[in-house]
Amino acid sequence: MPYAIAVRALCEFTARTGDLDLRFTPAPSAEEGMAGHLLVQGRRGAHYQAELPLTATVGELTVRGRADGYDPVRQRLEEIKTHKGDLALQPAHHRALHWAQAKVYGALLCRERGLQTLEVALVYLDIGTQQETVFCEQHTADALEAFLQTQCARFAQWAQQEAAHRATRDAALHALRFPHADFRPGQRALSEAVYRAAVQARCLLAEAPTGLGKSIGTVFPLLKAMPSSGLDKLCFLTAKRSGRTQAWHALKQLSMPASPAPALRAMELLARERACEHPDKACHGESCPLARGFHDRLPAARQAAVGIPVLDGPALRALAAEHGICPYYLGQEMVRWADVVIADYNHYLDPYALLYAHVQAQGWRVGLLLDEAHNLVDRARQMYSAELDHDALRLARRSAPKALKRPLDQLHRAWLAQARVAQADHSVLPDLPAAWHGALQRATSAIGEYLGDHPTEVLPDLQAFYLNALHFNRMAETLGPHALVDMQCDGDAHRAPHSVIGIRNVLPAPHLSPRWALAHTVTLFSATLQPPAYFLAMLGLPDNTVCIRVPAPFQAAQLSVQVAREVSTRYADRARSLPAIVALMAETFHARPGNYLAFFSSHAYLQSVADAFSQAHPDVPVWRQQRSMNEAEQQAFLDRFTPEGQGIAFAVLGGSFSEGIDLPGTRLVGAFIATLGLPQVSPLLEAMRDRLGQLVERSVGDGHDCAYLYPGLQRVVQAAGRVIRTPQDHGVVVLMDDRYGRPAVQRLLPDWWPRAINV
């Protein structure tokens, strides 16, 4: 049974030994690496053949890849690597892996061109100096062929196992049946749309109401489509940990063979900070016991892992502990061999995304499911924004070695000079300040060289500033109309001001479009995706994206919607709004006692209304969301919503309790929403409004709609969605603001809601 593998993946499987060692870091970014390859290739002349595709079949294995370059005049094949710092500090097993890749490419080239001998070269380009270091070896074609055969033999048993697994998996998915007797109303329409999008290799934007069963309604059809669409992986991406729980619940409902080996392998990708067992240690064998001999113990752990059908966070950590290796890097390895990957958005979408890099390097065909996609605009903006804090530079200067004093002092002076010319506490700048940015680039380069030359030296403040500076510089390279530059200053600029310089992404579309293009199919789903044109524009989805709005499985009779048109919750009117809000809440509660959630635009507004309500109605139980509640405190807050309970819980709109929580039946009978949900006006948001007005077509909306109205109403609908969770639920939503009477606002509310009653 044939099995295809990339050259890099083959060598990483067969030629890695010894410790996990990340001391020869930070490595160049992907952009720096590509630029470095182009620089070297451009130096070679017109006869040089770059990015040469090579393929060969060895037994049942097809090995393929692109060699970096071949000089037919010298008969020299080159494997190009970029680096930072002293090359003499590169671990031996890194060099051995690079040689393995070069020699495999050499063997493929000799096969294709009928060469008898070949010079094989490793070309290391220093990103900082742009100088090359070249290591050459002369090989016969027979020696290279023997090396290729050895690597393929080491992989052959695993390849047979994986080919058999793929056949078993696809057969099981062909036979897979929906886990329930029938689909819920609307659930079939969603599932059919997901399946068609996968078969047609398109993107889908699906609005489907809360309570529909969106997780199983999207996972099941995409699994069914995997065999016919040739998908290697299904990636379920979530905004919050609660989304992962829903994904696992959906998978566990499916009946898949698990003996003698799992027909479907599912795993969870963990963030480094959640997976690391020794956060006080560095990632190399001399410091961390789980890095020592990592690659020697990895094969046994990998073989055990593929026998575990559900490799969630606890299972991954337990397996890593059993084999004495790092759970985070075990997870990175097992992504290669999993059929379903559950992860946060950032694992595929952010600038350093592991999943995205794997899909690029390995050529996987993937299907993406993005849960709660209404969160994606804000999340993507965060991923592609950056800021540097002057206080962080001060801390770095205190601990920096003498060799870095001059560049850091120059950056400090440039920062003070920029703060002195600031026109306001917060100002949007026309571009990055040239003098400041030049000083930052010089400082970053100097720190990188120093850390590369002193890989074992621990300087936490300096390293933290350096990593933030690297990200800032990376965002600066992509700076365009889709982002703003701003500066915030506090204090006297002539003494010791606190200031922050930021690059704020406004339109994530240019960054996200390549991510969608690389995937075979993408489905983004949520209960609040209105208007679709806004999400298509903001997220950079393809022009042929399919948009659907799945009918709700609820009846208008289940929900009473009331609008308090005499109440204004605008900032200037909040003090005057208290008596009317308190009276309406009390009247609604006494008409139907039970558990209610009351949402407000800020903690301050929440406390004002809660105090006034408790004073006027001390007989009604009240509990309040506090700032920075931990998981136990959040759970205690939710535990008060019992089926027989009565009282009003006060919460902040857009916070922990306005989405992602499930309180069906009489656990929650109503919601008060005393805000339109609009973000607080700020100089930055006003600048974003103006920029969006320039970037987005009028058919999507104006700048105010995109910056304020659409995000605000999404929060409102999410919060209101806590009330009706099943076809058996009944409840009330009280919208307390006169602006809810506007047609432009009402168009953004769910179409199944009944006509609002004015109160």
N, C-alpha and C positions, 0 to 999 in steps of 0.2 A: 504494500500500500504506500504510494508516494507521499513524501512529506517535504515541504519547502521551508527553508530557514535562511535568514540573512547572515552574511559573513560575520558581522559584529556579534549577533546573538549566538552564533555557533562558537566563536572564540571566547565569549564571556562565559559560556557554559563549560567549555573544555579546558581553557588555559588559565583560569584564575585559581591561585593558590595563596595560602598564607593568611596574614592578618587583613582585617578591614583597616585601611589606613587613609585618612582624609587630611593628612598634614600638608600634602603638596597642593594646597588650596589657598584662596579661592580660585577655581578654574575660570577661564574666560567664559563670558556669557555666550549664548547661542549666536547672537549677532556678531560678537567679536570673533567667534570661531569661524563663521561663514566669511567674514571680511578677511580674516587671516588666510583662509584657503584661497580666496580670490587673489589676494596679494601675491602669494607664492606662485600660483598658477600663471598669473599675469607676467611674472618675471622670466618665465621659461621660454618664451618665443612662440612663433606662429606654428611650428611643427608639433608642439606639445599637445597631447590629447588629455583633456580634463574630464573628470566625472565619467569615466569609461564604464559602461554597463557590462558585467560579466556574469555568466551563469554556467553551471556544470552539474551533471548528474553523477552521483557516486552511490551505486547500489540503488536503494529506494529513497535516497536523499537528494533533493535539489538544493544546491547552494547558490545564492545569488547576492549581488551587491553592486556598488559603484566604486571602482578604484579612484582615488583622488587624482592620480595623474600618471601618464606614461610618456617617456621620451623615447620614440622609436629610433632616433639617431644613436643614442647611447645605450639603447636597450635597458633602460632603467625604469622600474616601477616605483612610484613614491607613495608612501602613506604619510599624510600631513597631519600634524598635531600642533595645536596652539597651547601656550602655557604662560604663566606669570611666575616670576621669581627664578631662583637659582636652579637650573636643570639638574645639577649634581645632587639635589635633595630629593629628586623623584624616586619613590620606592621602586625596588627592583621588580616587584610583580606588576607594577604599572607598565614598565618597559617591556616585560615579557609578553603582556597582553597585546601591546602594540606590534611587537614583532610577529606574533601569531597572526594577527589580522593581515599584516603586510605579506607574509609568506603564503597565506591562503589565497589572497588576491594574485600573488605571483604564480601560484599553481594554476589558477583559472585562466590567467593570461597565456601561459605556456600552452595549455590545452587548446585555447582558441586560435592562437597564432602559429602553433607548431614550432615554438622556440625550443632550442636545445639548452641554452643558458640564459640567465637573467640576473641583472644587478637589482637587488631589492634595497630600498633606502627608507629610513625613517627620517622625516624632515620636521624638526621642532622649530616653530616660530615663536619668538618672544613677543607677546603683544605690546609690551611697553617700548622695547627698543627696535622692534621689527627686524631683528637679526635672526638668521637661520643657523641652527646646529644640525648637521647631517651625519647620520651613521649609515654606512653601506656594508652590505654583504653580497658576495657573489655566490650564486647557487646554480646547480644544474637543474634541468627540468625534472629529472628523476627524483632528486632530493626533495624538491618542492611537492611533487606528486605524492611521495611517501608521507610528507608532513600532512598534506590534505587528507590522505587516506587514514592516517592515525587520528586526526581530529574527528573525522566522520565516524570512525569506528567507536570512538568514545561516546559519540552522541547517538549511535545507531539504536541501541536498546531503548533509550528515552524517546527517540523519534517513532519507533514502532508502537510504544505505549501511547504516545500522543495521537498518532494516526488512528489507532484503535479507539481511543477515547472520543475523538471527533466523530467517528462513524457511529459509536454508541449514543453519543449525545444527540446527533441529528436524528437518529431513528427514534429516540425517546421524545424529542420535541415534535416530530411528525405525529406521534401517537398521543401527544399531550391533550388533555381535555380540561375545559373550564372547571374549576374546583367546586362550583355551586350548581344547583339544579337548573338555575336560569340566571340570566343577567338582570341586574336592577334596571329600572326604567332609565334610559339614557346611557347606561354603561355599555350596551352593545354598540351604539353609534360611536362612542369614543374608541372602543376597541377596534372596530372596523376601520376607522380613520387612521389609527396608529399602524395597523397592518398594511393598509394601502400605501401610506407614506414610506414604509420600509421597502415594500416591493418596488415602488417607483423611485426609490432613492431621493426622497424629497424631505423638506422640513414641514413640520406641523405645529401650529400655534392653537392650542385647544383650551377654551374656557369651559370648565365643567364644575358644577356647583359642589359645595361641601356636602359630604354624606353620600356621594355617588359611588364611592369605592374607586377612586382614581388610580391608586397604586396598583391593585390587581388588574384594573381595567386597562393599564398601559403595559405592565410587565408581561402579562399573558400573551397579548398579540405580538409583541416584539420577539418574545421567545419563539412563538410559532413561526415567525417570519425568518428566523435565523438560518435554517437549512436552505430554503429556496433563495434567500438573498446572499448567501455565502458570508454571513456575518461571523467574525471571529469572537466578538465580545459585545455584551450589553453593559453599558455603563449607566448606572442610576445615580444621578448627581443631585444633592440636596443642599438647601440653604441652612438647615438647622439639624441638630441631632435627632429631633423628633421625626424628621423625614426619613432618616436611616431606619428607625424603628418600624415605620410603615412599610418600607421596602423589604425588610427582613420578614415582616408579617406576611406580605404578599407571597414571597418565595416559599415560605413554610407551608402555605396553603396548597401548593402544587404537589401533586403526587409524581415524584420522579424516582426511578430505580436508584438504589444506593448500595447495592451489593452485586457482585463482589467489589465493585468500585463505583464511586458516585457517577451517575450519568451527567450531572451538572455540577460544576464547581463554582461556588460563590464565595467572595471574600470582601472584606472591608478594608479600605485604605485608611490608616490612622495618621493624624498629624504627628510630627516628630515630638512635640512637647507632651503629647498624650502617650506616646509609645515608649519614650526613652526611660530605661530602668536606672540609669546612672547620670542624671543631669549635671552632676558636679564633675564629670570626667570628660576628657576629649575623645574623639572618635578615632582612636588608634590602639594597637595592641599593647603598647607600653603603659597606657593609662586605663583603658576599659577592658575588663575581663571578657565582656561579650564581643569585643572586636578582635581579641587574640585568637588566631586560628579560625576566624570566621569562615573563610572560603574553604577551609579543609573540612569543616563540620556542616557546611551548607548542603552538600549533596544528600546526606541522610535526612536532614530536616525537610528538604524539598520533596524527597520521595514520600515522606510521611504526610506532608501537607496535601498532596494531591489525592490522598485517600480520605480527606476530611471534607464532606460536602458543604458544611457551613463553617467557613473560616472567618468568624466575626472577631471583634477586638479581643475579647477574653480568650477565645480559642487560639488566636494567633500568639498572644503573649504566653499562654500555657505551653504551646509547642516550642516556642523559642526558648523558654526556660528549660524545657526537657532536654534540648540539644545544646544549651549553653551559648546561644548566639543572640544578636541584637534583634528584637522584634520589629523595629522600624525597617531595617534593611532586609529582613526576611520578607516583610510585606512587599517591599519594592520588587524583590525577586519573584514572588508568587503572582504579581500582576501579570506576568508573562504567560502564566499557565492557567489562569482563571477564565471561566466563561462569563461570569457576571461579576462586576466590580461595583461596590457601593462606596461612594465617596462624597466629599464636599465639592461644591462648585469649583473651588480654587484648584483642585487636583487636575482639572482639564483646562480651565479658562485663564488662570492668572499667568503673568509673564514667565514664571519658572515652573509651569505645570508639568508634573511627572507623567501623567497619562498622555497629555498632548505630545510630549517628547517621545514617549514610547511609540505612539501611533505613527509619528513621523519616521522614526528610525526603523521600525519593524514592518511598516507597510500594512498594519492591521486594518481590517474593515470593521468599523464599530458602529453600533447604534446607540444614540444618547437619549436618555430620558431625564428631563430636568423638572423636578418637583417644585411646587410653590414658585413658579417662574416670575410672579409679580415682584419678588425680591431681587431679581437679577439686575435690574438697572442700577440700583444703589450698590449692590455687591460688586458689580463690574467697575463702577466708578471708583470704588475703594481700591480695587486691585490695580487699576491703572492711574492712580494718583500717588503722590509722594510728598513728604515734607521733611525738612531738616530743622531741628531745634538748636538755637544757639547755646542753650544750657548743656546739651549733649556734647557740643564741641568743647565747652569749658571743662567738662569732666574728662574728655579724651586728652586735652592738653595737660591736665594735671598728672596723668599716669604715663604720658607718652615718653619714649626714650629721647635722649638728646639729639639723635639723628633726625628726628621728626619735628624738632622745635621750630625751625625756620618756616617750613611750609604751613604748619598749623597756626603759627603766629601771623603769617601773611593772610590766611583765611580769616582769622579773628579780626584783624584790622579792616579787611574788606567788608566784613559783616557789620562792624560798627559804623563804617562810612555809609553803608547802604541804609542802616537804621536812622542815621542823622537826617537823611534826605527824605525819609518817609513823610508823606503828606497827612497821614491820619493813622489812627490806631489800627485800622485795617485798610489796605489799599490793593487794588488790582493793578498789576504792572503790565506794560505793553509787551514785555519779553523778559527773559531771565537777565538780571543785571550782568553785563559783560565782565566787569572786573571781578565781581564776586564769583561768578561761575568759573572764570579762568582760574582763580585761586582755589576753588573747590576741586577742579580737575587735577591741578598740580598736587594738592594735598592727598587726594585719593590715590593718585599714581605712586606718590612717595610711600604712603601707608602700605599699599599693595606690595611694593618691592620689599619693604622692611619685613612684613609678615611672611612673604615668600622666603626670605633669607633666614628668618627665625621662627620656623613652624612650631617649635615646642614652647615658645614664650607665651604665657597667658596674660593678656591685657584686656580684660572684659570691656571696660568703657571705650577703649580705642577700637576694639573689634566691633562693638555694637554700632558706634558712629560710622565705621567704615562700611559695614553692610548696608546701613541706611543710605549712605552716600552713593554706594554702587547702584542701589535701586533708583535713587534720585537721578543719577547720571543716565541710567537706562531710559527713564521716562523722558528726560530732556532730549535724548536722541530722537524720540518720536513726537516731540512737541509740534503741535499744529493748531488749526482752528478748533479742533475738538477738545482743547484743554485751555485752562487759564493759569496764569502765574499770579500769586498773591503774597503779601507780606503782612504779618500781624505783629504789632509792637506793643509792649507794655513797659511803662516806666520812663525814666529820663534817659534819652538816647546818649547824652553826654556823660553819663555815669556808667551804669551797668544795666542796660535794658535787657528785657527778655523778648526775643523775637523769633518768629518762625517763618520760613520761606517755603511755599508750597507750589506744587504743580497739581492742579485739580482737574480731573477728567470731567468733562461735561457730557460728551457723547461717546459712549463705549463702542459704537458700531465699528469704527476702523480696526479696533483691536480684536473684536469678537468674530468678525466675518471670516478670517482665515480658519478659526476654530470650527465653524460650521462647515466650511468647504471641505475640510479634511475628513469629516465624518461621512459615513454612507447615508445615514438618516438621523434626524433630530426631531424629538417631540418635546415641546415646552408646554406644560400644563399648570393650571391654577384655577381657583374659583373667581379670580378678579383679574381679567386681562382686557379691560375696556379703557379706551378704544383700541382695537387691534392695530390700527395704523401707527399709533404711538409706539407700541412695542416692536413692531416691524422696523421702524425707523431708528429707535434708540439702540436696539440690539443688533442691527446690521444683518437681519435675516434675508435670505435670497428672495428675489422678485417672485419666484414661483412657489413661495411658501403657501401652504394651505391653511386657512383660518376657519375654525368651526366654533360654534357656541352650542354646547350640548344642553338640551332642555333639562330643567331641574326635575327631580323625582318628587317634588313637593307641590302641594296645592296652595293657592292663595289664601284659602280658608284657614290654613295652619298658622298664619302670621298676621298680626295686627301691626300696621305701620302708622305711627302718629308723628306729626310734625308740629313743633311749638314755634309758630311763625312770629310770635310776639317776643321771642327771646333772641338776643344778640350775644354771641360768645366772643366777639372781637375783643382784642386785648384791652381797648379803652373802656369797654362796656362790662367787663367781667364782674366788677364789684356790684354794679347795679343788677346783674343777672342772678345773683344768689337767691333772693326771695322767690322768684318765679321758678327757678330750677328745683329748689327744695320743696316747694308746694306741689309741683307736678310729680316729682319722684314719690312723695308721700301718698298722693292721691292714687297713683298707679299701683303702688305696693299694697295699699289697703284694699283696693278693688280686687286684686288677686295676690294674696300673700304667697311668698315663695322666695327662691334665690334669684337675685339680680346682679348683673355687672354694670357698673357705671363708669364710663370712659371720659377722660378729660385730656386737654392738650398738654398739660404740664403737671409736675408734682406740686407746684405752688397752687395752681388752680384746684387741683384735687383736694389738697389739705383745706383750702378755704371753704369749699362746698361741704366737705365731710364734717368740718367743725360746725358749720351752720346747721347742717342736717341733724347732727347728734344733739345739738343744743335744743332744736325745735322738736325733735322726735326721739327722745331718749329710749323709748320702748322698742325701737327697731334696731336689731343687731347690725353692727357696721364693722367691717374690717378693711384695712387699707394696704395697698401695695407700697412698700418702702423702697428707697433707693438701694441699689446694689444688693438685692436679695440673693442668697446662695441657693443651691438646689433644694436643700432641706426646708428652707424658709418658703420657697416657691411651692413646694409640695404641701406644706402645712396650710398655705393660703388656699390651695385647690381642695384640700381635704374637707374644708368647711362647707363645700357644696354637696350636701347629702340629699338624697331623694325627699326626705321629710323636712329639710331645713328651711329656714326663713331668714332673710337678711339681705343687705346690699354690700357688695364688695366694690371698693373704689380702686380704679386702675388707670394707668396712663395709656392713651391710644398709641399704638405702634410698639408697645412694650411686650413683655413676656406673656401677658394674658390676653392679648387681642388677636392672636392667631396660634394655630398649632396645638390647641387644647380641646379636649372632647368632653362635654358635660351634657350627655343626652338625657332625655326624659325630663323628670321634674328636678334634676340636679340644677338646671338653669331654666327659668321661665321667661326671662326678659333681659333687655339691655337698654341702658340710657346712654346716649352719645351726645355729650355737651360740647361739641366742636365740629367744625367742618373738616378737621384733619389737616388743614393746610400747614406746611412747614413754616417755622418762624422766620419772618423777614430778616435778612441780614445783608450786608454789603456783598458777600460772596454769592449768595443766592440771587440777589438782584442782577449781579453780573452774569450769572449762569442763565437767568431768564432772558437777558438781552442777547446772549450768544446763541441760545436755542432758537430765539426768534429769527436769527440770521441763518441757522443751519438747517432747520426743519421746514419742510414744505407746509404751505398754508392748509393743505388738506388734513394734516395731522393735528393742527391747532397752533395757537400763538405761543409766545414764550411763557406767558403767565400760565396757560393751560399745562404746558409741559413741565414747568418748574414747580407749580403749586397745586393746581386743581386736580390733575390726574393722580399724582402721588397721594394727595389728601383723601380723595374718595376711595382709593384702593384700601387705605387703612380703615376707613369707615365700614366698607362692605365686609372686610375680613373680620372686624370686631362684631358686626351684626350677625355674621355667619356662625357665631358660637351658639346662637339661640335654637335654630332648627337644624338638628343633626340627623334625624331619621324621619321616615314617612309618618311615624306615630306622634311626633313632637308637636306641641302647640305653644305659642309664645307671643311676646310683644316687643317691638323695637320703637323706642321713642327718640326721635331726632330733634335735638334742641338747638335750633339756630334758624333764623328767618331765611337764610340763603338756601335752605333745602327746598324752598318753594320755587326756585328758579328752574326753568326748563333745561338749561345747560347742565345743571347738577342732576336733575331727575333722570336725564338720558343715560347717566353713568351708573345708575342703580340697577340691581338685578331685574330682568324683565318679568320674572315670575312673582315679584312682590305685588301685593294688592295696591289699589289706589290709596294714597296716604290720607289719613284723617287729620284735619287741622284741630289742634287743641290749644 
